[in-house]
């Protein structure tokens, strides 16, 4: 195995755009996937340093009976107060990036896909070499999320309103997957990008 750091593709997109489906397709062809949502869940497990700081900051009212974080309540708090959101991001993002770096160094594929839902909403991530945006019309985002989460339209629209608007998100993109067709079209788009990323990781790094 080469000691060269692999190419890191930051995969992002709005809620309901299909990020998980796309990352699963990359995983099926052998690409290492780094899931920052999973990392964020791991580092806030009970008694972990981040968990302790969050409880000290928000009090134990932020906990569920089993002592895990009430993620819905925490999300409501940070959506309602930008200062609280900034505090939480300043706590968690360095920890998440540290774990990302560890997983990147252990990757076995020539490039890795780092799934970062809020990539365009936060400060630039120095670990990311290219940005891949999964895009879908807003009405399709809402319909998918309603079906997936059994959530109401108003709640989903509120989340979308807090995310980077589609036109602006697309300006961050080096590559775009339009996820408004069927699975076969999505698989074809992923395979095309796979070949592109293999070429970049071989020739340009």
C-alpha positions as CSV (number, residue, x, y, z in Angstrom):
1,X,0.0,0.0,0.0
2,X,1.2,3.5,-0.9
3,X,1.9,5.9,2.0
4,X,0.5,8.7,-0.1
5,X,-2.6,10.3,1.4
6,X,-5.6,9.4,-0.7
7,X,-7.7,11.9,-2.7
8,X,-10.6,13.0,-0.4
9,X,-13.9,13.8,-2.0
10,X,-16.4,15.7,0.2
11,X,-19.9,14.5,-0.6
12,X,-22.7,16.8,0.4
13,X,-26.2,17.9,-0.5
14,X,-29.5,19.1,0.9
15,X,-31.7,17.0,3.1
16,X,-33.4,14.3,1.0
17,X,-31.1,14.7,-1.9
18,X,-29.8,11.2,-1.8
19,X,-26.4,11.4,-0.2
20,X,-26.7,8.0,1.6
21,X,-27.8,6.2,-1.6
22,X,-24.8,7.7,-3.5
23,X,-22.3,6.9,-0.8
24,X,-23.7,3.3,-0.6
25,X,-23.1,3.0,-4.4
26,X,-19.5,4.1,-4.0
27,X,-19.0,1.7,-1.1
28,X,-20.3,-1.2,-3.2
29,X,-17.4,-0.6,-5.7
30,X,-14.8,-0.7,-3.0
31,X,-14.4,3.0,-2.1
32,X,-13.7,3.9,1.6
33,X,-16.6,5.9,3.0
34,X,-16.1,8.3,6.0
35,X,-19.4,9.2,7.5
36,X,-19.2,12.3,9.6
37,X,-22.7,11.8,11.0
38,X,-21.5,8.5,12.4
39,X,-18.4,10.0,13.8
40,X,-20.4,12.8,15.5
41,X,-22.6,10.2,17.1
42,X,-19.6,8.2,18.4
43,X,-17.9,11.2,20.0
44,X,-21.0,12.3,21.9
45,X,-21.8,9.0,23.5
46,X,-22.3,9.1,27.3
47,X,-19.1,9.9,29.3
48,X,-17.1,10.9,26.3
49,X,-15.4,14.3,26.6
50,X,-17.7,16.0,24.1
51,X,-20.8,14.6,25.9
52,X,-19.5,15.9,29.2
53,X,-19.0,19.4,27.8
54,X,-22.4,19.5,26.2
55,X,-24.1,18.4,29.4
56,X,-22.2,21.1,31.3
57,X,-23.2,23.7,28.8
58,X,-26.9,22.8,28.3
59,X,-27.5,21.0,31.7
60,X,-28.9,17.4,32.1
61,X,-32.2,18.5,30.5
62,X,-30.5,17.8,27.2
63,X,-30.4,14.1,28.0
64,X,-32.8,11.2,27.5
65,X,-33.5,8.8,30.4
66,X,-30.7,6.5,29.2
67,X,-28.2,9.4,29.5
68,X,-27.7,9.7,25.7
69,X,-28.2,13.1,24.1
70,X,-31.7,14.1,23.1
71,X,-30.6,14.9,19.6
72,X,-33.9,16.4,18.5
73,X,-33.9,18.8,21.4
74,X,-30.3,19.7,20.8
75,X,-31.1,20.3,17.1
76,X,-34.0,22.6,18.1
77,X,-31.8,24.6,20.5
78,X,-29.0,25.2,18.0
79,X,-31.5,26.0,15.2
80,X,-33.1,28.6,17.5
81,X,-29.9,30.3,18.6
82,X,-27.0,30.8,16.2
83,X,-24.6,31.4,19.2
84,X,-25.4,28.0,20.5
85,X,-24.9,26.5,17.1
86,X,-21.5,28.2,16.8
87,X,-20.5,26.9,20.3
88,X,-21.4,23.3,19.4
89,X,-19.6,23.5,16.1
90,X,-16.5,24.8,17.7
91,X,-16.6,21.9,20.1
92,X,-17.3,19.1,17.7
93,X,-15.7,20.0,14.4
94,X,-12.1,19.7,15.5
95,X,-12.9,16.3,17.1
96,X,-14.6,15.1,13.9
97,X,-11.7,16.3,11.7
98,X,-9.2,14.5,13.9
99,X,-11.1,11.2,13.5
100,X,-11.5,11.9,9.8
101,X,-7.8,12.3,9.5
102,X,-7.3,9.0,11.2
103,X,-9.7,7.2,8.9
104,X,-8.2,8.8,5.8
105,X,-4.7,7.6,6.8
106,X,-6.1,4.1,7.2
107,X,-8.0,4.1,3.9
108,X,-7.2,1.3,1.4
109,X,-8.8,2.8,-1.7
110,X,-7.1,5.3,-4.0
111,X,-9.6,7.9,-2.9
112,X,-12.2,8.3,-0.2
113,X,-15.7,9.7,0.0
114,X,-16.2,11.8,3.2
115,X,-20.0,12.3,3.7
116,X,-20.4,15.8,5.2
117,X,-24.0,17.0,5.1
118,X,-23.2,20.5,6.2
119,X,-20.0,20.9,4.2
120,X,-21.2,24.2,2.6
121,X,-22.7,25.6,5.8
122,X,-19.5,25.5,7.8
123,X,-15.9,26.7,7.5
124,X,-13.8,25.2,4.7
125,X,-12.5,21.7,5.6
126,X,-8.8,21.5,4.9
127,X,-9.0,17.7,4.5
128,X,-11.2,18.0,1.5
129,X,-9.7,18.0,-2.0
130,X,-12.9,18.1,-4.1
131,X,-16.5,18.7,-3.5
132,X,-19.3,16.4,-4.9
133,X,-22.8,17.8,-4.5
134,X,-25.8,15.5,-4.8
135,X,-28.6,17.7,-6.1
136,X,-32.3,17.3,-6.4
137,X,-35.3,19.6,-6.9
138,X,-36.6,21.0,-3.5
139,X,-40.0,19.4,-4.0
140,X,-38.4,16.0,-4.5
141,X,-36.2,16.6,-1.4
142,X,-39.4,17.3,0.7
143,X,-41.2,14.2,-0.7
144,X,-38.3,11.9,0.0
145,X,-37.8,13.2,3.5
146,X,-41.5,13.0,4.4
147,X,-41.5,9.4,3.3
148,X,-38.2,8.5,5.1
149,X,-38.7,10.3,8.4
150,X,-42.5,10.4,8.7
151,X,-42.0,14.1,9.2
152,X,-44.4,16.9,8.2
153,X,-43.7,19.3,5.4
154,X,-43.4,22.4,7.7
155,X,-40.6,20.7,9.7
156,X,-38.7,19.7,6.6
157,X,-39.1,23.2,5.0
158,X,-37.6,24.7,8.2
159,X,-34.5,22.4,7.9
160,X,-34.2,23.3,4.2
161,X,-34.4,27.0,5.1
162,X,-31.4,26.6,7.5
163,X,-29.3,24.8,4.8
164,X,-27.3,26.5,2.0
165,X,-29.7,27.4,-0.9
166,X,-29.3,25.0,-3.8
167,X,-27.9,27.6,-6.3
168,X,-25.2,28.6,-3.7
169,X,-24.4,25.0,-2.8
170,X,-23.8,24.2,-6.4
171,X,-21.2,27.0,-6.7
172,X,-19.0,25.0,-4.2
173,X,-19.2,21.9,-6.4
174,X,-16.3,20.4,-8.4
175,X,-18.7,17.6,-9.4
176,X,-22.5,17.3,-9.4
177,X,-24.8,14.2,-9.4
178,X,-28.3,15.1,-10.4
179,X,-30.5,12.7,-8.4
180,X,-33.8,13.2,-10.1
181,X,-34.0,9.9,-12.1
182,X,-34.0,6.2,-11.3
183,X,-31.4,4.0,-9.6
184,X,-29.8,2.9,-12.9
185,X,-29.1,6.6,-13.8
186,X,-27.6,7.1,-10.4
187,X,-25.4,4.0,-10.7
188,X,-24.1,5.3,-14.1
189,X,-23.3,8.7,-12.6
190,X,-21.4,7.1,-9.7
191,X,-19.4,4.8,-12.1
192,X,-18.5,7.7,-14.3
193,X,-17.2,9.7,-11.3
194,X,-15.4,6.6,-10.0
195,X,-13.4,6.4,-13.2
196,X,-12.7,10.1,-13.0
197,X,-11.5,10.0,-9.4
198,X,-9.3,7.0,-10.1
199,X,-7.7,8.9,-12.9
200,X,-7.2,12.0,-10.7
201,X,-5.8,10.1,-7.9
202,X,-3.3,8.3,-10.2
203,X,-2.2,11.2,-12.5
204,X,-2.6,14.5,-10.6
205,X,-1.4,13.7,-7.1
